[in-house]
Amino acid sequence: MNKGNYKKGEIEIIKEVKEFENEYATLYNDDVIFPSGNHGKYLRFIWNAPYGVMIFAKDIAGRLLLVKNFRHENRCWSWEIPKGFGEIELTPLECGKKELFEETGCIGSNWKLYKTIVENQSKTYLFNVEVEGQVSAINQESKEAIADVRFFEAGELQELLLSNEVTDPMTMFFISQNLPSDV
């Protein structure tokens, strides 16, 4: 891990101070030196999963597939892309296929790695995939809170993006990338 160097304008970690850890995440309240030379504390959050996956799913007609999920941290329902924590025994692609099926009931084809993002010392793999068939949240894991799964037409995207029904930044990005060109 890069502990930083305050003399280079970075926030330097003097001592890692673990405040909380469970199977999902670790929270640190590190002793640091700020670029000004002042000493202080700084919170740092790390996911404990080996990686994450996010799925940009569309059907052959170009409709976007989203799930209506209740996120504990936001305390609200939101339309978002299928996503989940990685599992040690699965490759990111295998995990993406598992998450897509669990959250939407769909099996995708033409899987393509869109991008790998590194944030908080953890990798997240973003996949583009084509889906077909009926959608269903019936296969969701016991720790999921998915109320609905549906396809959104191009004409619905701008209104959805501007509504309070989407709070996830990656979902907003996916929607904005698929807005009709005349919007």
C-alpha positions in Angstrom: 0.0 0.0 0.0 1.2 3.5 -0.8 1.4 5.3 2.5 1.9 8.7 0.8 4.4 11.5 1.3 3.1 14.8 2.8 6.2 16.6 1.3 4.9 15.7 -2.2 1.4 17.1 -1.4 -0.1 13.8 -0.4 -1.8 12.7 2.8 0.8 10.5 4.5 -0.2 7.6 6.8 1.9 7.5 9.9 0.0 4.7 11.6 -2.9 2.6 10.4 -5.6 2.5 13.2 -8.2 -0.2 12.5 -11.5 0.8 14.1 -13.9 -1.8 12.7 -13.8 -5.0 10.6 -16.3 -7.5 9.4 -16.6 -9.9 6.5 -17.5 -7.0 4.2 -15.3 -4.1 5.1 -12.7 -2.5 7.3 -12.7 1.0 8.6 -9.5 2.8 9.6 -9.0 6.1 11.5 -5.4 6.6 10.5 -2.9 8.9 12.1 -1.7 11.1 9.2 0.3 14.1 8.2 -1.5 16.5 5.8 0.4 18.3 3.0 0.5 21.4 5.3 2.6 19.4 7.8 -0.2 19.3 10.3 -0.9 16.0 12.0 -4.4 14.6 12.4 -6.8 11.7 11.8 -8.3 10.6 8.5 -11.0 7.9 7.9 -10.4 5.2 5.3 -12.9 2.6 4.2 -11.8 -0.7 2.5 -14.0 -3.4 1.0 -12.8 -6.9 2.1 -14.2 -8.7 -0.9 -11.4 -9.9 -3.3 -13.0 -7.7 -6.1 -16.4 -6.4 -7.3 -18.4 -6.8 -10.4 -20.9 -4.5 -12.2 -23.0 -5.5 -15.2 -24.1 -3.2 -18.0 -26.9 -5.3 -19.4 -29.0 -4.5 -22.5 -31.3 -6.6 -24.6 -31.1 -6.9 -28.4 -33.4 -3.9 -28.8 -31.0 -1.8 -26.7 -33.2 -1.5 -23.6 -31.2 -1.2 -20.4 -31.8 -3.8 -17.7 -31.9 -2.4 -14.1 -32.9 -3.8 -10.7 -34.8 -1.8 -8.0 -32.7 -2.4 -5.0 -32.9 -1.2 -1.4 -29.5 -0.1 -0.3 -28.8 -0.1 3.4 -26.3 2.7 3.3 -28.7 5.1 1.5 -31.9 3.8 3.2 -33.9 4.1 0.0 -35.0 2.2 -3.1 -33.1 2.9 -6.3 -32.9 1.6 -9.8 -29.3 0.4 -10.5 -27.2 -1.9 -12.5 -26.7 -5.5 -11.3 -23.6 -5.7 -9.2 -22.0 -7.6 -6.3 -19.0 -8.6 -4.3 -16.5 -11.0 -5.9 -15.9 -14.5 -4.6 -12.5 -16.1 -4.2 -13.5 -19.3 -5.9 -14.9 -17.5 -8.9 -13.3 -15.5 -11.7 -14.7 -12.0 -12.2 -16.6 -13.2 -15.3 -18.1 -16.2 -13.5 -19.1 -13.9 -10.6 -20.7 -11.5 -13.1 -22.7 -14.3 -14.6 -23.8 -15.5 -11.2 -24.8 -11.9 -10.1 -26.7 -11.3 -13.3 -28.8 -14.5 -12.9 -29.4 -14.0 -9.1 -30.5 -10.4 -9.5 -32.4 -10.5 -12.8 -33.1 -14.2 -13.7 -31.3 -13.6 -17.0 -28.4 -15.4 -18.6 -26.2 -13.1 -20.7 -24.3 -13.7 -23.9 -21.4 -11.8 -25.6 -19.8 -10.9 -22.3 -17.1 -8.2 -22.8 -14.9 -6.6 -20.1 -15.7 -2.9 -20.4 -13.3 -1.5 -17.8 -11.5 -2.4 -14.6 -11.6 0.3 -11.9 -9.3 0.4 -8.9 -10.7 2.2 -5.9 -10.0 1.9 -2.2 -7.3 -0.7 -3.0 -10.0 -3.0 -4.6 -10.7 -3.9 -8.2 -14.1 -3.7 -9.8 -14.8 -5.3 -13.1 -17.4 -3.7 -15.4 -18.9 -6.0 -18.0 -21.1 -5.3 -21.1 -23.5 -8.1 -21.8 -26.5 -8.9 -24.0 -29.6 -10.4 -22.3 -32.8 -11.9 -23.5 -35.8 -13.5 -21.9 -38.0 -12.9 -19.0 -36.7 -11.0 -16.0 -37.3 -12.1 -12.4 -35.9 -11.3 -8.9 -37.0 -14.8 -7.6 -33.4 -16.1 -7.6 -32.0 -13.3 -5.3 -29.8 -14.3 -2.4 -31.2 -14.1 1.1 -29.3 -10.9 1.9 -30.6 -9.1 -1.2 -33.5 -6.6 -1.2 -34.7 -6.4 -4.8 -38.3 -5.4 -5.4 -38.3 -5.2 -9.2 -36.4 -5.9 -12.4 -37.2 -4.4 -15.7 -36.0 -3.1 -19.1 -36.0 0.6 -19.8 -36.6 2.0 -23.3 -34.3 4.8 -24.6 -37.2 7.3 -24.4 -37.5 6.6 -20.6 -33.8 7.2 -19.8 -33.6 11.0 -19.4 -36.6 11.2 -17.1 -35.1 8.3 -15.1 -31.7 9.9 -14.9 -33.2 13.2 -13.7 -35.5 11.6 -11.1 -34.7 10.6 -7.5 -35.1 7.0 -8.5 -31.4 6.6 -9.4 -28.8 7.3 -6.7 -25.9 5.1 -7.8 -23.2 7.0 -9.8 -22.2 4.0 -12.0 -25.9 3.5 -12.9 -26.1 7.2 -13.8 -23.0 6.8 -16.0 -24.5 3.7 -17.8 -27.8 5.6 -18.4 -26.1 8.7 -19.6 -24.0 6.7 -22.1 -27.2 5.3 -23.5 -29.3 8.4 -23.8 -30.7 9.0 -27.3 -28.5 11.4 -29.3 -31.3 13.9 -29.7 -31.5 14.5 -26.0 
